[in-house]
Amino acid sequence: MTADELEDRLTPELGLDEQGTLLLDFGPRQFLVGFDEALKPYVRDQDGAPLADLPKPRQGDDADLARAATERYKTLKKDVRGIASHQVQRLEMAMCTQRRWTPEIFLACLAGHALVRHLVRRLVWGVYRDGRLESCFRVGQDGCVTDGADDAYVLAQGDDIRIGIAHAVEMSASDTAAFGDLFGDYELVQPFQQMGRDTYALSTAELASGRLLRWDGVVVPTGHLIGLTKRSWRRGRTQERSYVRDASKAMAGGLLAELTFEPGFMAAMVDQHPEQTLKQVLLTGPGTQGAPLAAPDPVVASELIRDLQQLCV
């Protein structure tokens, strides 16, 4: 079992009920806690009206119940803060790296997880057979699976079936439009850019040269370069005077991107050089040795270019 597979099974459910919510009881008053696209908790009263926060106990409430419910809510908010951003980032990286799940694991550990299900419901999922996207679906509030027309969808089963988060590069224009309208109708905000994600492709010249030419000489903030580590980039080894002047990213298919920049930065003194000039981005693949690269997977290429484009934002 990989670390990701283990984390699928160990993500805490925080005592939420089967609907992924929490009922807080003040005695004569009850409040329902749910979660938004960033797993930030929100509160509704017993009539379903949204509240700014959990109200303070008042005369007429059961003092013991209200006190316990208030403490439970405080603990929940603290626990979710430590989990939320990591879970959002984990699912985004699963989309970018084309991670897949068996239907059984998807239903049990993602769609059926008391907390993660709130993110699952705000994403478009794909059924993959032999690595190719066959169709898209979403998981509704009630846990039912539907297609882009919001009609019931039967999730395929079989040893060759895998479930993954559909990438914008893979989705057809009709699916993107249909699910976009559907999410708009339900007022669903996605936890990260999926359907509206910027997509890119390597040019013929870049494939022939093995270099991403569009960033030669571009000046970017040092902090943005350091932020690449959140997207599976690795800093190069420190050189003279403990400076870092390169970073690399290993991708599917044996593709490796190597980015160099100047003047470099010291890990302990990042502010000393607030800006870096990008020198070159080299692409290598297995057995290329200077020959033109075979066209990489479209998702891999798009996410690589998007990583570097974000440096300039």
C-alpha positions in Angstrom: 0.0 0.0 0.0 1.4 3.4 -1.0 1.4 6.4 1.3 -1.5 7.9 -0.7 -3.5 4.7 -0.4 -2.9 4.6 3.3 -4.0 8.2 3.7 -7.2 7.5 1.8 -8.1 5.1 4.6 -6.8 7.1 7.5 -8.2 10.6 6.9 -10.2 11.3 10.1 -14.0 11.6 9.8 -14.2 13.8 13.0 -17.4 12.2 14.3 -19.6 13.5 11.4 -22.8 11.6 10.6 -23.6 9.5 7.5 -24.5 12.7 5.6 -21.2 14.3 6.5 -22.8 16.8 8.8 -23.0 17.4 12.6 -26.1 18.2 14.6 -25.5 20.4 17.6 -28.2 20.2 20.3 -29.1 23.1 22.6 -32.2 21.4 23.9 -35.1 23.4 22.4 -32.9 24.5 19.5 -30.8 22.5 17.1 -28.2 23.6 14.6 -26.7 21.7 11.6 -23.1 22.1 10.7 -22.1 21.5 7.0 -19.0 22.3 5.0 -18.2 24.5 1.9 -15.8 24.0 -1.0 -12.8 24.7 1.2 -14.1 22.4 4.0 -14.9 25.5 6.1 -17.8 24.7 8.4 -21.0 26.7 8.2 -24.1 26.6 10.5 -27.8 26.5 9.7 -30.7 26.7 12.1 -33.4 24.0 12.4 -35.3 25.7 9.6 -32.3 25.6 7.2 -31.6 29.3 7.4 -27.8 30.1 7.2 -26.2 31.7 10.3 -23.0 33.7 10.6 -21.8 31.4 13.3 -23.0 29.1 16.1 -25.2 31.3 18.3 -24.4 31.8 22.0 -26.6 29.9 24.5 -29.6 31.8 25.7 -32.1 31.6 28.5 -34.3 28.6 27.8 -31.6 26.5 26.3 -30.4 23.4 28.2 -27.2 24.8 29.8 -25.3 21.4 29.8 -26.3 20.5 26.2 -25.5 24.0 24.9 -22.1 24.1 26.6 -21.2 20.6 25.3 -22.3 21.6 21.7 -20.4 24.8 21.8 -17.2 23.0 22.8 -17.8 20.3 20.2 -18.1 23.0 17.5 -14.9 24.8 18.6 -13.0 21.4 18.5 -14.5 20.6 15.1 -13.3 24.0 13.6 -9.9 23.5 15.0 -9.6 19.9 13.7 -10.9 20.8 10.2 -8.4 23.7 9.8 -5.6 21.2 10.2 -7.1 18.9 7.5 -8.9 21.1 4.9 -6.1 22.7 2.9 -4.2 19.4 2.7 -7.2 17.5 1.5 -7.9 20.1 -1.2 -4.3 20.1 -2.3 -4.2 16.3 -2.3 -7.2 16.0 -4.6 -5.8 18.6 -7.0 -2.5 16.7 -7.2 -4.4 13.5 -7.8 -6.0 15.2 -10.8 -2.7 16.5 -12.1 -0.8 13.2 -11.6 -3.7 11.2 -13.0 -4.2 9.1 -9.9 -6.9 6.5 -10.2 -9.0 4.5 -7.8 -11.0 1.3 -8.2 -14.8 1.9 -8.0 -14.9 0.1 -4.6 -12.2 2.3 -3.0 -13.7 5.5 -4.6 -17.1 4.8 -3.1 -15.7 3.7 0.3 -12.8 6.1 0.9 -13.8 9.2 -1.1 -17.5 9.5 -1.9 -18.4 7.7 1.3 -16.0 9.5 3.6 -17.8 11.8 6.1 -15.5 14.8 5.5 -13.9 14.2 2.0 -17.4 13.7 0.4 -17.9 17.4 0.6 -15.1 17.9 -1.8 -16.0 14.9 -3.9 -19.5 16.4 -4.6 -17.9 19.6 -6.1 -15.8 17.8 -8.7 -16.4 16.2 -12.0 -15.2 12.5 -12.0 -14.3 10.3 -14.8 -14.6 6.6 -15.6 -11.4 5.3 -17.2 -10.9 2.1 -19.0 -7.3 1.2 -20.0 -6.2 4.7 -19.1 -8.7 6.4 -21.4 -11.6 8.6 -20.2 -14.9 7.0 -21.2 -17.5 9.2 -19.4 -18.0 11.8 -16.7 -20.2 11.9 -13.6 -20.8 13.7 -10.4 -21.8 12.7 -6.9 -24.9 14.4 -5.6 -25.8 15.7 -2.2 -27.7 12.5 -1.5 -24.8 10.4 -2.6 -26.4 9.4 -5.9 -24.3 9.4 -9.1 -25.5 11.4 -12.1 -24.3 12.5 -15.5 -24.1 16.0 -17.0 -27.8 16.1 -17.6 -28.4 15.2 -13.9 -29.8 11.9 -14.9 -29.1 8.7 -12.9 -25.7 7.2 -13.9 -24.7 3.6 -13.3 -21.1 3.5 -12.2 -19.2 0.9 -14.3 -17.6 -2.0 -12.5 -14.8 -4.4 -13.5 -11.1 -5.0 -13.0 -10.2 -2.7 -15.9 -12.3 0.2 -14.6 -10.8 3.1 -12.6 -12.2 6.3 -11.3 -10.3 9.6 -11.4 -10.8 13.4 -11.3 -11.4 14.4 -14.9 -8.8 17.0 -16.2 -9.9 19.9 -18.4 -7.6 18.7 -21.2 -9.5 15.3 -21.2 -13.1 16.6 -21.0 -15.1 17.2 -24.1 -16.6 20.6 -24.8 -20.1 19.2 -24.3 -19.2 17.6 -20.9 -17.6 20.8 -19.8 -20.6 22.9 -20.8 -23.1 20.4 -19.3 -21.4 20.0 -15.9 -20.7 23.8 -15.8 -24.4 24.5 -16.1 -25.2 21.8 -13.6 -22.8 23.1 -11.0 -24.1 26.6 -11.6 -27.7 25.5 -11.1 -26.8 23.9 -7.8 -24.5 26.9 -6.9 -21.6 24.6 -6.4 -18.1 26.2 -6.1 -15.2 23.9 -6.9 -12.4 23.5 -4.3 -9.8 24.2 -7.0 -9.9 25.0 -10.7 -11.0 22.0 -12.7 -13.5 22.8 -15.4 -12.2 26.4 -15.8 -8.6 25.4 -15.6 -6.1 27.0 -18.0 -4.7 24.3 -20.3 -1.5 24.4 -22.4 0.4 22.3 -24.9 4.0 22.0 -26.0 4.8 23.6 -29.3 6.5 21.7 -32.1 9.6 23.7 -31.6 9.7 22.9 -27.9 9.4 19.2 -28.6 12.1 19.3 -31.2 14.6 21.3 -29.0 13.8 19.6 -25.7 13.4 23.1 -24.2 10.5 25.2 -23.0 11.6 28.4 -24.8 8.8 30.7 -23.6 10.5 31.5 -20.2 14.1 32.2 -21.3 15.1 35.4 -19.4 11.8 35.9 -17.6 12.2 37.5 -14.1 10.1 36.0 -11.3 9.8 36.4 -7.5 12.0 34.1 -5.5 9.0 33.1 -3.4 7.2 31.8 -6.4 10.1 29.5 -7.2 10.1 28.2 -3.7 6.4 27.5 -4.0 7.0 25.0 -6.8 7.8 22.4 -4.1 4.1 22.3 -3.3 3.6 21.0 -6.9 6.1 18.1 -6.7 9.2 20.1 -7.8 12.4 19.3 -6.0 15.1 21.9 -5.3 18.5 21.1 -6.7 21.6 20.5 -4.6 23.1 23.5 -3.0 26.2 24.9 -4.8 28.9 27.3 -3.8 28.0 29.4 -0.7 25.0 27.1 -0.2 23.0 28.6 -3.1 20.2 26.8 -4.9 20.1 27.5 -8.6 17.9 24.8 -10.1 14.8 22.7 -9.6 13.4 19.6 -11.3 10.2 17.7 -11.6 9.8 14.0 -12.5 6.6 13.2 -14.4 4.8 10.3 -15.8 6.4 8.4 -18.7 9.9 9.1 -17.4 9.7 12.8 -18.4 12.0 15.1 -16.4 11.8 18.9 -16.4 14.9 20.8 -15.2 14.7 24.5 -14.5 17.7 26.7 -13.9 17.8 30.3 -12.6 20.1 33.0 -11.4 21.4 34.4 -9.1 19.9 31.7 -7.0 19.0 31.8 -3.3 20.1 30.6 0.0 17.5 28.5 1.8 18.2 30.4 5.1 18.3 33.9 3.5 15.6 33.9 0.8 15.1 37.7 1.1 18.6 38.4 0.0 17.6 37.9 -3.7 13.9 38.7 -4.0 13.9 38.0 -7.8 15.3 35.3 -10.1 16.0 35.2 -13.8 14.9 32.0 -15.5 17.7 30.6 -17.7 16.3 27.5 -19.3 13.8 24.7 -18.9 15.1 21.4 -20.3 12.9 18.4 -21.0 14.3 15.0 -21.2 12.7 11.6 -21.6 14.0 8.0 -21.5 16.4 7.4 -24.3 16.1 10.8 -25.9 19.8 11.8 -25.7 19.2 15.1 -27.6 16.6 13.6 -30.0 13.2 15.1 -30.2 10.9 14.2 -27.4 8.0 11.9 -28.0 4.8 13.9 -27.4 4.1 13.6 -23.7 0.7 12.9 -22.2 -1.4 16.0 -22.7 -2.3 16.3 -19.0 1.4 16.0 -18.0 2.4 18.7 -20.6 -0.4 21.1 -19.6 0.4 20.9 -15.9 4.1 21.4 -16.4 3.5 24.6 -18.4 0.9 25.7 -15.9 3.4 25.3 -13.1 5.8 27.6 -14.8 3.1 30.0 -15.9 2.1 30.5 -12.3 5.6 31.8 -11.6 4.8 34.9 -13.5 1.5 35.6 -11.8 
